[in-house]
Amino acid sequence: MMDTFVRSMQVFVATVESGTMAAAARQLDLSSSAISQQIQKLEQQLNISLLHRNTRKLTLTEAGQLYYQSCKETIGTWQHTEQQLSELRQNPQGELRIAAPVGFAACGLLSAPLQELLHSHQQLNIRLFMQDDEFDLIANRIDLALCVRTSPMPDSNLIARQLAEWEMILAASPAYLAEKGFAGAQMPQTPAELSSLDWLQHANSKTADLVLQTNTDKNTDKASITAKVKLQLNNMQALIQFTRDGLGIAVLPKPEVVAELRRGDLCQLLPHWQLPKLQIYAVTSTRDSQPAKVRTAIDILTRALQAYRGNIPKPSL
């Protein structure tokens, strides 16, 4: 409706500046009758005459002069706004508000993709919200949230796009395993052997019942573990640290603990059994007509997350 109103203003301004409806019609590629109808409709809507008409020319009434000046300002503002909106659609710029789990920054995962965003698009600035708990995207005007889940995203008004998936593993420290009588060839061989251990759990895990599966030559075997959760917390980096410190066994994202596994600070248990993978989503409030800053950020983050295997690419200097 606003476009129609602005269009009627443009017709009125063209008529005033060209001096005749015929000239305005040629300028706007319309018929003279269409111009006349637009002006009449406009006067009816405003309930006042805007033009004095005679056979030779048109002149402005007092109301018409006032309205003409207002139209010029409104059209100028509208065109400027349209230009700004077009730039937002086409070029990453302005403030990009991103919400992400604390661990993504703590392990350095976001440094390289965010640096690429900022260096490639000088008119862009980023405001980063780090939080592991649920975050209100609408209330906090978040453009893009990174969300990690081991199950599909629930139905909501938000739009979720899967960016990557990471392998989840069972892990514990060598000291904790030795304390429980596991070492070397005596490492746990079956899921049942893990049930009695002390479990550490991320607060976002919805259940203590774990389902694992392994593929054999003939079929797929499944097993479940009812974990005795001794410590629950809401931060993945803290969960990794407590597991390293020997407080118990935990389900951890393998890409985030590759370094610990290589150093021997953590041991992967039951490597031939698989857990549900960790799904990483980009969550936005709308799917269509995303500004360029959001589209570009999703593309860059997708590449970074899919390529990430525990070796953090260092930002270039």
Secondary structure, 3 states (H helix, E strand, C coil): CHHHHHHHHHHHHHHHHHCCHHHHHHHHCCCHHHHHHHHHHHHHHHCCCCEEECCCCEEECHHHHHHHHHHHHHHHHHHHHHHHHHHHHHCCCEEEEEEECHHHHHCCCCHHHHHHHHHHCCCEEEEEEECCCCCCCCCCCCCEEEEEECCCCCCCCCEEEEEEEECEEEEECHHHHHHCCCCHHHCCCCHHHHCCCEEEEECCCCCCEEEEEEECCCCEEEEEEECEEEEEECCHHHHHHHHHCCCCEEEEEHHHHHHHHHHCCCEEECCCCECCCEEEEEEECCCCCCCHHHHHHHHHHHHHHHHCCCCCCCCCC
